[in-house]
Amino acid sequence: MASTATLDSPDGGAVSPTARLEVLFEELAELTGQRNAIDGRIVEIVAEIDRDELWGATGARTVAALVAWKTGTSPATAATIAAVAHRRESFPRCAEGMREGRLSLDQVGVIAARAADGSDEHYAQLASVATVSQLRTAVALEPRPDPGPRPGPQAGIAKTSTDAGFDVWRLTLPHPESATLEAALASHRDALVAEWTRDRDRGDAGAQHPPMPSTLDAFVRLVESGWDVETRRRPHGQRTTVVVHLDLNQRIAALHRGPLLADAERQYLTCDATCEVWFERDGQPIGSGRTTRTISRRLRRALEHRHPTCAVPGCAATRGLHAHHIRHWEDGGDTDLENLILLCPHHHRLHHRGGITITGPATRLRVTDSDGNQLHPGSLARPPSQPPPTVGPCTGPTGERAQWWWYDPYQPKPPRAAN
């Protein structure tokens, strides 16, 4: 393949822009075809991992999460690869078009995301000339079964961030809960207005006073009041209080007025909690152990500052993390930074069930799968050791504007009538 630096006309003059574009487009078509073929092979590998459920042994929560971790791609691209791999058997011609370098991952991804079963031949032909946006429109034109009556509005809360430095919150509440919220806001606003009036009457006549409290101020006060109550109830933010009865003879534990606990369940529940232990012998209580708050608020902040995501390689979860003792507290593990990490609920349960093994200290953490293979945070990408796939150039879509008035959408076959 020629490069722009070596392009010369036969007479030694400058090459015209048209000729340069032709050479560059040639190279671009060849590279695009090779990339499509490589993506097709990646889809086949992921399809095999998905079909045989091999991804569960890696500690990844989903196939898409495994692809994003091991290939270093974005979550959106990984989700597209996983979607195509999951429906590869329903769209063999489209998948073959990728392997031959004619169709791109994004084109087939649009089809695999929403196209009906049995439409493989229809979209394989259309994708050879249509862009990704045109394929989205074509798939959207498919007749869909009548979903029936739409459900009514559901209670919920949503937040939208804006570029102006504000967040927009939207509350949807049933009338009784809405009336409760309105009454609470009115009560807090009245209290704020009374305080504001008292401070103004006590102040100097010429002094500047803050504006009269608004409903927004009342809402913030309502949130802070609830927060203060929760803080007094659980001043260090532990997840729960666990009362455990421990039989010293048989070395088994049970929840207070609850079932017996397996070792993994006992350790999971007491990782990040206030744990009250009652010792028993021959069915009789002989004393109580210390009530221990395992993770203080200050220590929790230090953990989040050191590593704000789940400690398992390849997991980027940041919310709802559990503090975990590498060496469990009941086995003598210390409650300090060297013996503590943060885990998402999925990997926390997976560890206590034996799916992954975590050894420390935290500064030299080692995470292995069920076969003892160490998990590494980086992707598997490395310099290629094989030549690129031998496929034809990919010229891409025609670039013509779609005239949807002549397009016949795919018509799913009607369901067979029951005998």
C-alpha positions in Angstrom: 0.0 0.0 0.0 1.3 3.4 -0.9 1.4 6.3 1.5 0.9 10.0 0.7 4.6 10.7 1.2 5.6 8.5 -1.7 2.9 9.5 -4.2 4.5 11.1 -7.2 3.2 11.6 -10.7 5.2 10.0 -13.6 6.7 13.3 -14.6 7.8 14.1 -11.1 5.1 16.7 -10.4 2.6 17.0 -7.6 -0.2 14.4 -7.4 -3.7 15.8 -7.8 -6.0 15.7 -4.7 -8.3 13.2 -6.5 -5.5 10.7 -7.1 -4.4 11.0 -3.5 -8.0 10.4 -2.3 -8.3 7.3 -4.4 -5.1 5.8 -2.9 -6.2 6.7 0.6 -9.7 5.4 0.1 -8.1 2.1 -1.2 -6.1 1.7 1.9 -9.1 2.7 4.1 -11.3 0.1 2.4 -8.7 -2.6 2.9 -8.2 -1.7 6.6 -11.9 -1.5 7.2 -12.5 -4.9 5.7 -9.8 -6.4 8.0 -11.2 -4.7 11.0 -14.7 -6.0 10.2 -13.3 -9.5 9.9 -11.4 -9.2 13.2 -14.6 -8.0 14.9 -16.4 -11.0 13.4 -13.9 -13.3 14.9 -14.2 -11.5 18.3 -17.9 -12.0 18.1 -17.4 -15.8 17.5 -15.1 -16.0 20.5 -17.6 -14.1 22.8 -20.5 -16.3 21.4 -18.6 -19.4 22.5 -17.9 -17.9 26.0 -21.6 -17.0 26.3 -22.9 -20.3 25.0 -20.9 -22.4 27.3 -21.2 -20.0 30.2 -17.5 -19.7 30.6 -17.6 -16.1 31.7 -19.0 -17.0 35.2 -15.6 -18.4 36.2 -13.9 -15.0 35.6 -15.8 -13.0 38.3 -17.3 -10.7 35.7 -21.0 -9.9 36.3 -22.1 -10.0 32.7 -20.7 -11.0 29.3 -20.6 -7.3 28.3 -18.6 -6.5 31.4 -16.1 -9.3 30.6 -15.7 -8.0 27.0 -15.1 -4.4 28.2 -12.5 -5.7 30.7 -10.6 -8.0 28.4 -10.7 -6.0 25.2 -10.3 -2.5 26.7 -13.4 -1.2 24.8 -16.1 1.1 26.1 -19.2 -0.3 27.8 -21.3 0.6 24.8 -19.0 -1.2 22.3 -18.8 -4.2 24.6 -22.6 -4.3 24.9 -22.8 -4.3 21.1 -20.3 -7.2 20.8 -22.2 -9.2 23.5 -25.6 -8.5 21.8 -24.3 -9.7 18.4 -22.7 -12.8 20.0 -25.9 -13.6 21.8 -28.0 -13.6 18.6 -25.4 -14.8 16.2 -27.2 -18.0 15.5 -30.4 -16.0 14.6 -28.4 -13.9 12.1 -25.9 -16.2 10.4 -25.7 -14.3 7.1 -25.1 -11.0 8.9 -22.4 -12.6 11.0 -20.8 -14.1 7.9 -20.8 -10.6 6.3 -18.7 -9.5 9.3 -16.3 -12.4 8.9 -15.9 -11.5 5.1 -15.2 -7.9 6.0 -18.4 -6.5 4.2 -20.4 -5.5 7.3 -19.3 -3.6 10.4 -19.9 -4.4 14.0 -22.1 -1.3 14.4 -24.3 -2.3 11.4 -24.9 -5.9 12.7 -25.2 -4.5 16.2 -28.3 -2.5 15.2 -29.8 -5.5 13.7 -29.1 -7.8 16.6 -30.4 -5.3 19.1 -34.0 -5.2 17.9 -34.6 -7.0 14.6 -37.1 -9.8 14.6 -36.1 -13.5 14.3 -36.2 -14.7 10.7 -35.1 -11.4 9.3 -31.5 -12.4 8.7 -31.7 -12.5 4.9 -33.7 -9.3 4.7 -31.2 -7.2 6.7 -28.1 -8.9 5.3 -29.0 -7.6 1.9 -30.0 -4.1 3.2 -26.9 -3.7 5.4 -24.6 -4.0 2.3 -25.8 -0.6 1.1 -27.3 1.1 4.2 -25.6 3.2 6.9 -26.1 2.5 10.7 -28.6 5.3 11.0 -30.6 4.0 8.0 -30.6 0.5 9.5 -31.9 1.9 12.8 -34.8 3.5 10.8 -35.4 0.2 9.0 -35.6 -1.8 12.1 -37.9 0.8 13.7 -40.3 0.4 10.8 -40.9 -3.3 11.6 -44.4 -3.9 12.7 -44.5 -4.7 16.3 -47.1 -6.8 18.2 -49.7 -4.8 20.0 -48.2 -4.3 23.5 -51.7 -3.8 25.0 -52.7 -1.0 27.3 -49.8 1.1 28.6 -49.3 1.0 32.3 -50.1 4.1 34.2 -47.6 6.4 35.8 -45.4 4.8 38.3 -44.0 6.4 41.5 -40.4 7.2 41.2 -37.6 9.7 41.5 -35.2 10.8 38.7 -32.2 13.2 38.4 -31.0 15.0 35.3 -27.7 17.0 35.3 -27.5 20.2 33.3 -24.5 22.1 31.9 -25.4 25.2 34.1 -24.2 23.5 37.3 -27.6 22.4 38.5 -29.3 19.0 38.9 -33.0 18.7 38.0 -34.9 16.3 40.3 -38.3 14.9 39.3 -40.6 13.3 41.8 -43.7 11.2 40.9 -45.8 10.3 43.9 -49.3 9.0 44.5 -51.7 11.5 46.0 -51.4 10.3 49.7 -47.6 10.4 49.6 -47.7 13.7 47.8 -50.0 15.1 50.5 -47.6 13.9 53.2 -44.6 15.5 51.5 -46.6 18.8 51.0 -47.5 18.9 54.7 -43.9 18.2 55.7 -42.6 21.0 53.5 -45.2 23.4 54.9 -44.2 22.5 58.4 -40.5 23.0 57.8 -41.2 26.2 55.9 -43.3 27.6 58.8 -40.4 26.8 61.2 -37.9 28.5 58.9 -40.1 31.6 58.5 -40.5 31.8 62.3 -36.7 31.6 62.8 -36.2 34.2 60.0 -38.8 36.6 61.6 -37.2 36.2 65.1 -33.7 36.9 63.8 -34.9 39.9 61.9 -36.7 41.4 64.9 -33.6 40.9 67.0 -31.3 42.5 64.5 -30.4 46.1 63.9 -32.8 48.1 61.8 -30.2 48.9 59.1 -28.7 45.4 59.0 -28.9 43.2 55.9 -31.1 40.2 56.3 -31.3 37.0 54.2 -34.3 36.5 52.0 -37.4 34.9 53.3 -37.1 31.1 53.3 -38.6 29.4 50.2 -40.1 26.0 49.6 -36.6 24.8 48.4 -35.1 25.8 51.8 -37.8 23.8 53.5 -37.1 20.8 51.3 -33.3 20.9 52.1 -34.2 21.2 55.8 -36.5 18.2 55.5 -33.7 16.1 54.0 -31.2 17.3 56.6 -33.6 16.4 59.4 -34.0 12.9 58.1 -30.3 12.6 57.6 -29.7 13.6 61.2 -32.1 11.0 62.5 -30.4 8.3 60.4 -27.0 9.4 61.6 -28.0 9.2 65.2 -29.4 5.7 64.6 -26.4 4.5 62.7 -23.7 7.1 63.4 -21.0 5.3 61.3 -23.2 4.2 58.4 -22.8 0.4 58.8 -25.1 -1.6 56.6 -26.9 -3.5 59.3 -26.8 -4.9 62.8 -26.4 -8.7 63.0 -27.2 -10.7 66.1 -25.5 -14.1 66.0 -25.7 -17.0 68.4 -22.5 -19.0 68.3 -22.3 -22.6 69.7 -18.8 -23.0 71.0 -18.9 -26.8 71.0 -20.1 -27.4 67.4 -18.7 -24.2 66.0 -21.9 -23.3 64.2 -23.8 -19.9 64.2 -27.4 -18.9 63.7 -29.1 -15.6 63.3 -31.2 -14.4 66.2 -34.6 -16.0 65.8 -33.4 -17.1 62.4 -31.8 -20.0 60.5 -28.4 -21.6 60.8 -25.6 -19.9 58.8 -23.0 -21.5 56.6 -19.5 -20.2 57.1 -19.6 -18.2 53.9 -23.0 -16.6 54.9 -21.8 -15.7 58.4 -18.6 -14.1 57.1 -20.5 -12.2 54.4 -23.1 -10.8 56.8 -20.5 -9.7 59.4 -18.1 -8.1 57.0 -19.4 -4.5 57.3 -21.9 -4.4 60.2 -22.5 -4.0 63.9 -22.1 -7.6 65.1 -23.5 -8.7 68.5 -22.3 -12.2 69.3 -23.8 -14.4 72.0 -21.8 -17.5 73.1 -23.6 -20.7 73.9 -22.7 -24.1 75.2 -25.1 -27.0 75.3 -27.8 -24.7 74.2 -27.4 -22.3 77.1 -26.1 -18.7 76.8 -22.8 -18.3 78.7 -22.1 -14.6 77.9 -22.0 -12.1 75.1 -19.1 -11.0 73.0 -18.1 -7.5 72.2 -20.4 -5.4 70.0 -18.1 -4.2 67.3 -18.5 -1.6 64.7 -16.2 -2.9 62.1 -15.9 0.0 59.7 -16.0 3.6 61.1 -17.0 6.5 59.0 -13.5 7.8 59.0 -12.0 4.5 57.9 -14.7 4.2 55.2 -13.7 7.6 53.7 -10.0 6.5 53.7 -11.0 3.3 51.9 -13.0 5.2 49.2 -10.1 7.7 48.8 -7.5 4.9 48.3 -9.6 3.0 45.7 -13.1 4.3 44.8 -14.1 1.2 42.8 -14.6 -2.5 43.5 -11.2 -4.1 44.2 -11.8 -7.0 41.8 -9.9 -6.4 38.6 -12.1 -5.4 35.7 -15.0 -4.3 37.9 -15.7 -0.5 37.8 -18.6 -0.5 40.3 -18.6 2.6 42.5 -22.0 2.5 44.3 -23.2 0.3 47.0 -19.8 -1.1 47.8 -19.2 -3.3 50.9 -16.2 -3.0 53.1 -14.5 -6.5 53.3 -11.9 -7.9 55.6 -9.3 -9.7 53.6 -8.6 -11.8 56.7 -12.0 -12.0 58.4 -12.5 -10.3 61.7 -13.6 -13.5 63.4 -10.3 -15.1 62.4 -8.3 -12.3 64.0 -8.1 -9.9 61.1 -7.5 -6.3 62.0 -9.9 -3.5 61.1 -7.4 -1.3 59.4 -6.5 -0.2 55.9 -4.0 -3.0 55.3 -6.8 -5.6 55.8 -9.7 -3.8 54.2 -10.9 -3.4 50.6 -14.2 -2.3 49.0 -16.2 -4.9 47.0 -19.4 -4.6 45.0 -22.3 -6.8 46.3 -21.8 -9.3 43.4 -18.1 -9.9 44.0 -18.6 -9.9 47.7 -21.0 -12.7 47.6 -19.0 -14.5 44.9 -15.9 -14.4 47.1 -17.7 -15.8 50.2 -19.2 -18.6 48.0 -15.8 -19.6 46.8 -16.1 -18.2 43.2 -13.0 -16.0 43.6 -10.2 -15.9 46.2 -8.9 -12.6 47.6 -5.6 -12.5 49.5 -3.6 -9.5 50.8 -2.5 -7.2 52.2 -4.5 -4.5 50.4 -1.4 -2.9 49.0 -0.4 -6.2 47.3 -3.9 -7.6 46.6 -4.1 -10.8 44.7 -7.5 -12.0 43.2 -7.8 -15.4 41.6 -10.6 -17.2 39.9 -12.0 -20.6 40.9 -9.1 -22.3 39.0 -6.5 -20.3 40.8 -5.7 -18.1 37.8 -4.8 -14.5 38.9 -7.1 -11.8 37.5 -5.4 -8.7 36.1 -7.0 -5.3 35.5 -5.6 -4.6 32.1 -7.0 -5.8 28.7 -5.6 -8.7 26.8 -4.5 -6.5 23.9 -1.0 -7.1 22.6 0.9 -6.7 19.3 -0.4 -9.2 16.7 1.6 -12.3 16.0 -0.4 -13.3 12.9 -1.1 -11.6 9.6 -4.3 -9.7 9.2 -7.3 -11.6 7.8 -7.3 -12.1 4.0 -10.6 -10.4 3.0 -11.7 -8.1 0.3 -11.8 -4.3 0.7 -15.0 -2.9 2.4 -16.4 -0.1 0.3 -19.1 0.7 2.9 -22.6 1.9 2.3 -23.5 3.7 -0.9 -24.0 7.0 0.9 -27.3 7.7 -0.9 -30.1 9.3 0.9 -32.8 6.8 1.8 -36.2 7.1 0.2 -38.4 5.3 2.7 -41.5 5.6 0.6 -40.4 2.7 -1.5 -38.9 0.6 1.3 -40.8 -2.5 2.4 -40.1 -3.2 6.1 -39.6 -6.8 7.2 -42.9 -8.5 8.0 -42.6 -11.1 10.7 -44.4 -14.3 10.0 -47.7 -14.6 11.9 -47.7 -17.1 14.8 -48.9 -20.6 14.0 -52.5 -21.2 15.1 -52.8 -23.7 18.0 -54.3 -27.0 17.0 
